[in-house]
Amino acid sequence: MEKRWPFLHMVVFLGLSEICLAAIQNVGSILPEFQGSHMNWFYKNGMFLLSKSREFAFGFKATEKDTTLVQLVVIYVPSYTVVWTANRAQAVSNSDRFVFDENGNAFLRKGETVVWSTNTSGKGVSMMELQDTGNLVLLTNDSRIIWQSFSHPTDTLLPNQNLTEGMKLISEPNSINNLTNFLEIKSGDVILSAGFETPQPYWSIKKESRRIINKVGDVVSSAYLSSNSWRFYDQNKALLWQFIFAQDSDVNATWIAVLGSDGFIIFYNLQSGGSSSGASTTKIPQDFCSTPEPCDSYNICSGDNKCHCPLVLGSHQNCKPGIVSPCNESELPIELVKADDISNYFALGFLQPSLKTDLNVCKASCLGNCSCLAMFFHISSGNCFLLDEVGSFQESDTDSGFVSYITMMDQGKLEDILDSKLRIDEHDETILTAIKVALWCIQEDMSLRPSMTKVVQMLEGLCTVPKPPIFFKSNSRERTSSGQSDSNSDAYPSADRLSGPR
């Protein structure tokens, strides 16, 4: 037994040596053939690479929702603020490994699956460096940059991080309906858009009244933060415009821009904590109601930052028309209902019109387009806007010049669903009741279907029949008209709410 102790000591020593070596924080750079997991640097807060100034760090950070899951991030060390994330959409376990292999490729595994990679194998990469700017770069022996995090932003722009055409700043998904917003340079303009299936823009630097004009020109090629301003340049590097977001012009201040899930770009001073306490009061866009969904979809946002339901939807469950997308093989009757109190929409000042015509043709185009959920027509210009997804409407103190319509099921023609050979009395309430009950019984989500006991009670008039939702299959972002998944929506009663205990 005594003869085995030296061997056991050797095993323990080698195991501890591996943990200790892996737990060493590297400063400035790391070389290929490097790997490890969050567990290796647990006592270093998951960080394995520091910038030379030690202001920024690269490593693992536990997610807020589940501390057993981690993301690969760059943080600002003093406030522990995340400024870049590699695997934002797919967190990994604390035992999954980051690898910087001998071929110069950096990647993150989840089990045996690669969830993020720089795709730089065979490109001459000899070093990974975390610069004092917060930029994570892969370099060749002659210091040529092969890959950099600055070219692949998430939701944050750091000082001197150049935003160019082809790059996108993308917000975290909204917790209510998974809607994201994104910032990009497109057609010579810097544009903020709601990430619907067909993107809907809601801000652009060209239409920003607060910008300072430095040079005649209107084609933006790049933009970056410098001191207390956001600067916009043409292709010749000439300064076109500035957007001043803070009165403090301290050159040593570290201002960042963060695109939030609420649709706003907020400017934070990292040296003040990188949180709301260090936020500038200047934001983009300026108005609460100018973002895609300050209220729930189909609700009206008013100037006092309040939300209310349009009159035309006031009697509908959860202020929704009950239609996700009319695009379906079904022949259910659809109509356009005028919404007199809806005078504006957040994207109308930035969208290109679907066509230029008169009101009747605009309405016919919406009814003839199975994806049209709402339409706006500008009376004086003849511009017709067809929307295939709907965010929040806007209330206007002045006449906007628009008339608006919402696509809804034609309640006055429910009898069209029935066989035309049947003779029915259109004033017979039992027919309408039977149709409503039938629509509840054919819901695609089985949890919404009532029990047979409840069906009998509704048909016999022993209880009221709630208005049924008209759910159609849609290829959009797995959203219902209420912005939630069908099975989780509170917009319509569940089977239990209809029938009670079974």
C-alpha positions in Angstrom: 0.0 0.0 0.0 2.8 2.4 0.8 4.3 1.9 -2.6 1.2 3.4 -4.3 1.4 6.8 -2.5 4.0 8.3 -4.8 1.8 7.5 -7.8 -1.3 9.0 -6.2 0.7 12.1 -5.3 1.8 12.4 -8.9 -1.9 12.2 -10.1 -3.1 14.8 -7.6 -0.1 17.1 -8.4 -0.7 16.9 -12.2 -4.5 17.6 -11.7 -3.9 20.6 -9.5 -1.2 21.8 -11.9 -3.6 21.8 -14.8 -6.2 23.8 -12.8 -3.6 26.3 -11.6 -2.1 26.8 -15.0 -5.5 27.2 -16.6 -6.5 29.7 -13.9 -3.6 32.1 -14.7 -4.9 35.3 -16.2 -3.1 36.4 -19.3 -2.3 40.1 -19.9 -2.4 41.6 -23.4 -2.5 38.4 -25.5 -2.7 34.7 -25.7 -1.1 32.3 -28.2 -2.6 29.4 -30.2 -3.2 26.0 -28.5 -5.0 27.7 -25.6 -8.3 26.4 -24.2 -10.4 26.2 -21.0 -13.8 26.5 -19.5 -15.5 28.9 -17.0 -14.6 26.4 -14.3 -10.9 26.9 -14.9 -11.2 30.6 -14.1 -14.1 30.6 -11.6 -11.9 32.3 -9.0 -11.0 35.0 -11.6 -14.7 35.8 -12.3 -14.4 33.7 -15.5 -11.9 36.2 -17.1 -8.8 34.7 -18.7 -7.4 37.6 -20.8 -6.9 41.2 -19.7 -6.0 44.2 -21.8 -2.6 45.8 -20.9 -4.4 48.7 -19.2 -6.5 46.1 -17.3 -9.6 48.1 -18.0 -11.1 45.4 -20.3 -11.2 41.6 -19.9 -12.2 38.7 -22.1 -13.7 35.5 -20.7 -16.8 33.8 -19.3 -19.7 35.5 -17.6 -22.8 33.7 -16.1 -26.1 34.7 -17.6 -28.5 36.7 -15.4 -31.3 34.1 -15.7 -29.3 31.0 -15.1 -25.9 31.1 -13.3 -25.0 27.6 -14.6 -25.0 29.0 -18.1 -22.3 31.3 -19.4 -21.5 33.5 -22.3 -18.1 34.5 -23.8 -17.8 38.2 -23.3 -15.6 41.3 -23.2 -16.3 43.4 -20.1 -15.3 46.8 -18.8 -13.6 45.7 -15.6 -14.3 48.6 -13.2 -18.1 48.3 -13.5 -18.2 44.7 -14.9 -20.2 46.0 -17.8 -20.6 43.7 -20.9 -19.6 45.5 -24.1 -19.4 42.5 -26.5 -20.8 39.0 -26.5 -19.7 36.1 -28.7 -22.6 33.6 -28.1 -25.5 35.9 -27.1 -28.1 33.7 -28.7 -26.8 30.4 -27.2 -25.3 30.2 -23.8 -23.2 27.2 -22.8 -22.6 25.3 -19.6 -19.8 26.3 -17.2 -17.8 23.2 -18.3 -18.0 23.9 -22.0 -14.7 25.0 -23.5 -13.3 28.0 -25.4 -10.5 26.9 -27.8 -7.9 28.9 -29.7 -6.4 26.2 -31.8 -3.0 25.7 -33.5 -4.6 26.7 -36.9 -5.5 30.2 -35.6 -9.2 29.6 -35.2 -11.0 30.6 -32.0 -14.3 28.9 -31.2 -16.6 28.0 -28.4 -18.1 24.5 -28.0 -21.4 23.4 -26.4 -20.7 19.8 -25.9 -19.3 18.7 -29.2 -21.2 21.4 -31.2 -19.4 24.7 -32.2 -21.8 27.6 -31.3 -19.4 30.4 -32.2 -16.3 30.7 -34.3 -14.0 33.4 -35.8 -13.6 31.1 -38.9 -9.9 32.0 -39.2 -8.3 28.7 -39.7 -5.3 28.8 -42.1 -5.2 32.6 -42.3 -1.9 33.1 -40.7 -3.2 34.0 -37.2 -0.5 33.9 -34.6 -1.9 35.7 -31.6 -5.1 36.9 -29.9 -4.9 40.3 -28.3 -7.3 42.3 -26.2 -6.6 45.9 -26.9 -6.9 48.8 -24.5 -9.9 50.0 -26.6 -11.9 46.9 -25.7 -11.3 45.5 -29.2 -10.6 41.7 -29.3 -8.4 41.0 -32.4 -6.6 38.1 -34.1 -3.3 39.1 -35.5 -0.6 37.8 -37.9 3.1 37.9 -37.1 3.3 41.3 -38.8 0.5 42.6 -36.7 -2.1 42.5 -39.5 -5.7 42.2 -38.2 -7.5 39.1 -39.5 -10.5 39.3 -37.3 -11.8 41.8 -34.7 -14.8 42.1 -32.4 -15.2 45.8 -33.4 -16.4 44.5 -36.9 -19.0 42.2 -35.2 -20.8 44.3 -32.7 -23.7 43.1 -30.5 -25.7 45.8 -28.9 -22.9 48.2 -27.9 -20.6 50.7 -29.7 -17.4 51.6 -27.9 -15.4 54.8 -28.5 -13.7 54.8 -32.0 -15.5 51.6 -33.0 -16.2 52.3 -36.6 -19.7 51.5 -37.8 -19.6 50.8 -41.5 -22.0 49.5 -44.1 -22.6 45.8 -43.7 -22.4 45.9 -39.9 -25.4 45.8 -37.6 -26.0 46.7 -34.0 -28.8 44.4 -32.7 -30.7 44.8 -29.5 -31.5 42.0 -27.1 -35.0 40.6 -27.9 -37.9 42.3 -26.2 -39.0 40.1 -23.2 -42.6 40.4 -24.2 -42.7 39.5 -27.9 -39.1 38.7 -28.9 -38.9 41.8 -31.2 -35.4 43.0 -31.8 -34.3 46.4 -33.2 -31.2 47.0 -35.2 -28.9 49.9 -36.3 -27.1 49.9 -39.7 -25.7 52.1 -42.4 -27.9 51.7 -45.5 -28.1 53.8 -48.7 -25.8 56.5 -47.2 -27.9 56.9 -44.0 -27.7 55.6 -40.5 -31.0 53.9 -39.8 -32.8 52.3 -36.8 -35.4 49.7 -37.6 -37.8 47.4 -35.9 -36.8 43.8 -36.7 -40.2 42.7 -38.1 -40.1 40.1 -40.9 -40.3 43.2 -43.2 -38.1 45.7 -41.2 -39.8 49.0 -40.3 -37.4 52.0 -39.8 -38.2 54.5 -37.1 -35.1 56.8 -37.0 -32.4 58.1 -39.3 -29.5 60.5 -38.9 -30.6 62.4 -42.0 -33.9 63.3 -40.4 -32.5 64.0 -37.0 -33.2 67.6 -36.1 -30.6 67.7 -33.3 -27.6 66.9 -35.6 -24.9 69.5 -36.2 -24.0 70.0 -39.9 -20.3 70.3 -40.5 -20.1 69.8 -44.2 -22.5 69.8 -47.2 -23.2 66.2 -48.1 -25.7 63.5 -47.4 -24.0 60.1 -47.9 -22.7 58.5 -44.7 -20.0 55.9 -45.1 -18.9 55.5 -41.4 -19.7 56.6 -37.9 -18.0 56.4 -34.5 -18.2 57.8 -31.0 -15.6 60.4 -30.0 -15.6 62.1 -26.7 -19.2 63.4 -26.1 -20.4 63.2 -29.8 -21.3 60.7 -32.4 -19.6 61.6 -35.7 -20.7 60.7 -39.2 -18.2 60.7 -42.1 -18.4 60.4 -45.9 -16.3 58.0 -48.0 -13.4 60.5 -48.0 -13.3 60.6 -44.2 -14.7 64.1 -44.2 -16.9 64.9 -41.2 -20.5 65.5 -42.3 -22.5 65.7 -39.0 -22.2 65.4 -35.3 -24.7 64.4 -32.7 -23.8 65.8 -29.3 -25.2 63.5 -26.6 -23.5 65.0 -23.5 -22.5 68.4 -22.2 -19.3 66.9 -20.7 -16.6 67.1 -23.3 -13.9 65.4 -21.1 -11.6 63.6 -23.6 -10.9 61.0 -20.9 -14.6 60.0 -20.5 -15.4 56.6 -22.0 -18.9 57.0 -23.6 -20.6 54.0 -25.1 -23.9 53.7 -27.1 -26.2 50.8 -26.3 -29.2 49.8 -28.3 -31.8 48.6 -25.8 -34.6 46.1 -26.2 -37.0 49.1 -25.8 -35.8 50.5 -29.1 -33.8 53.4 -27.7 -30.1 54.1 -28.1 -28.8 55.2 -24.7 -25.4 56.8 -24.2 -23.5 55.7 -21.0 -20.3 56.9 -19.4 -18.5 53.7 -18.4 -16.5 55.6 -15.8 -19.7 56.5 -14.1 -20.7 52.8 -13.7 -22.1 52.0 -17.2 -25.6 51.9 -15.8 -28.6 54.3 -15.5 -26.6 56.5 -13.1 -24.1 57.2 -15.9 -26.6 57.6 -18.7 -27.0 60.8 -20.7 -30.4 62.4 -20.7 -30.1 62.6 -24.5 -31.3 59.5 -26.3 -32.3 58.3 -29.8 -35.1 58.7 -30.7 -36.1 61.6 -28.6 -39.8 60.8 -28.1 -41.2 57.8 -26.1 -43.9 57.2 -28.8 -41.4 57.1 -31.6 -40.1 53.6 -30.8 -41.8 50.5 -32.3 -43.6 49.3 -29.3 -43.8 51.7 -26.4 -47.3 50.2 -25.9 -48.6 46.8 -26.9 -49.2 46.2 -30.6 -52.4 47.9 -31.9 -52.5 50.2 -28.9 -52.2 54.0 -29.3 -49.3 55.8 -27.6 -50.2 59.4 -26.6 -48.0 62.4 -25.9 -48.2 61.9 -22.2 -46.5 58.5 -22.5 -49.8 56.7 -21.9 -51.4 53.8 -23.9 -55.0 53.2 -24.9 -56.9 51.0 -27.2 -58.3 52.3 -30.5 -62.1 52.7 -30.4 -62.5 50.2 -33.2 -60.9 47.5 -31.1 -62.4 48.5 -27.8 -64.8 45.6 -27.7 -62.2 43.1 -28.7 -60.3 40.8 -26.3 -57.0 42.4 -25.3 -57.4 45.1 -28.0 -56.5 42.8 -30.8 -58.3 42.2 -34.1 -57.9 38.4 -33.7 -56.0 37.9 -36.9 -52.3 37.0 -37.1 -52.1 36.8 -40.9 -55.0 36.5 -43.4 -52.6 34.4 -45.6 -54.4 31.1 -45.4 -56.3 28.7 -47.6 -59.4 29.6 -45.5 -62.2 31.7 -47.1 -63.1 33.4 -43.8 -64.5 36.9 -44.7 -62.1 39.8 -44.1 -62.8 43.5 -44.1 -61.0 46.8 -43.6 -62.4 48.8 -40.7 -61.6 52.5 -40.5 -59.9 53.6 -37.3 -60.8 57.2 -36.9 -58.7 57.8 -33.8 -55.5 56.4 -35.2 -53.7 59.2 -37.0 -50.1 58.1 -37.1 -47.6 55.2 -36.9 -44.0 55.2 -35.8 -42.6 54.2 -39.2 -44.5 56.3 -41.6 -41.9 59.1 -41.6 -39.3 56.6 -42.8 -41.0 54.0 -44.8 -41.2 54.1 -48.6 -44.9 54.0 -49.7 -46.1 50.7 -51.0 -47.7 52.5 -53.9 -49.0 56.0 -54.9 -52.7 55.9 -55.8 -56.1 56.9 -54.5 -57.9 55.7 -51.4 -60.1 53.1 -53.0 -57.1 51.4 -54.8 -55.1 51.5 -51.6 -57.9 49.7 -49.7 -58.3 47.2 -52.6 -54.5 46.6 -52.5 -54.6 45.8 -48.8 -57.6 43.5 -49.2 -55.9 41.8 -52.2 -52.6 41.3 -50.3 -53.0 38.5 -47.8 -50.2 39.7 -45.6 -51.7 43.2 -45.1 -52.8 43.8 -41.4 -53.2 47.5 -41.5 -53.0 50.4 -44.1 -52.4 54.1 -44.0 -53.3 56.5 -46.8 -52.0 60.0 -47.0 -54.7 62.1 -48.6 -52.7 64.9 -50.1 -49.8 62.9 -51.5 -51.6 59.7 -52.4 -49.0 57.6 -50.6 -50.3 54.2 -49.6 -48.6 52.2 -46.8 -49.4 48.5 -46.3 -48.2 46.9 -43.1 -47.7 43.2 -42.7 -46.9 43.5 -39.0 -48.1 46.1 -36.6 -46.4 47.8 -33.6 -47.8 50.7 -31.6 -49.9 53.5 -33.2 -49.3 57.1 -32.4 -51.7 59.9 -31.4 -51.2 63.2 -33.1 -52.2 66.6 -31.8 -52.4 68.0 -35.3 -54.0 66.6 -38.4 -51.4 64.1 -39.8 -53.2 63.9 -43.2 -53.5 60.1 -42.9 -56.5 57.9 -42.8 -56.1 54.4 -41.4 -57.7 51.0 -41.6 -57.2 47.7 -39.8 -57.8 44.3 -41.2 -60.4 42.4 -39.3 -62.8 39.4 -39.7 -66.0 40.6 -41.2 -68.4 39.9 -38.3 -71.3 41.0 -40.5 -70.8 38.2 -42.9 -70.1 35.2 -40.7 -72.9 33.4 -42.5 -70.6 33.3 -45.6 -68.8 30.5 -43.8 -71.9 28.3 -44.2 -72.9 26.2 -47.1 -74.7 28.5 -49.6 -77.4 25.9 -50.0 -78.5 26.3 -46.5 -81.4 28.7 -45.9 -80.7 30.8 -42.8 -82.2 33.8 -41.1 -79.5 36.4 -40.8 -81.2 37.8 -37.7 -81.2 34.4 -36.0 -78.8 34.7 -33.0 -78.5 30.9 -32.8 -76.7 30.9 -36.1 -74.1 33.4 -34.9 -73.7 31.4 -31.7 -73.2 28.2 -33.5 -70.5 29.7 -35.7 -68.7 31.2 -32.7 -68.8 27.8 -30.9 -67.5 26.1 -34.1 -64.6 28.5 -34.3 -63.7 27.7 -30.7 -63.8 24.0 -31.5 -61.4 24.2 -34.4 -58.6 26.2 -32.7 -55.2 24.9 -33.8 -54.1 25.2 -30.2 -56.0 22.3 -28.6 -55.7 23.9 -25.2 -58.1 26.6 -26.4 -60.8 24.2 -27.4 -63.8 23.9 -24.9 -65.0 20.7 -23.5 -68.1 19.0 -24.9 -70.0 19.9 -21.7 -69.2 23.6 -22.3 -70.1 23.3 -25.9 -73.6 22.1 -25.0 -73.9 24.9 -22.4 -73.0 27.5 -25.0 -75.3 26.1 -27.7 -78.2 25.9 -25.2 -77.6 29.5 -24.2 -76.8 28.6 -20.6 -73.6 30.7 -20.8 -72.2 33.4 -23.0 -69.9 32.6 -25.9 -66.7 34.7 -25.9 -65.6 36.1 -29.2 -63.3 33.5 -30.8 -59.8 34.3 -31.9 -59.1 33.8 -35.6 -55.6 32.3 -35.6 -54.0 31.6 -38.9 -50.7 30.0 -39.6 -48.0 32.6 -40.1 -44.3 32.5 -41.2 -43.4 35.4 -39.0 -41.4 35.4 -35.8 -43.7 32.9 -34.0 -45.8 35.8 -32.8 -49.5 36.2 -32.4 -51.2 39.5 -32.9 -50.7 40.1 -29.2 -46.9 39.6 -29.5 -46.9 36.3 -27.7 -46.9 32.7 -28.6 -50.4 31.3 -29.2 -50.2 28.9 -26.3 -49.1 31.5 -23.8 -51.2 34.4 -24.9 -53.6 36.1 -22.4 -55.5 37.7 -25.3 -58.0 34.9 -25.5 -59.5 32.5 -22.9 -57.9 29.1 -22.5 -59.9 25.9 -22.4 -59.9 26.1 -18.6 -61.1 29.6 -18.6 -64.0 28.6 -21.0 -65.0 25.4 -19.3 -63.6 25.4 -15.8 -62.6 22.1 -14.2 -63.4 19.0 -16.3 
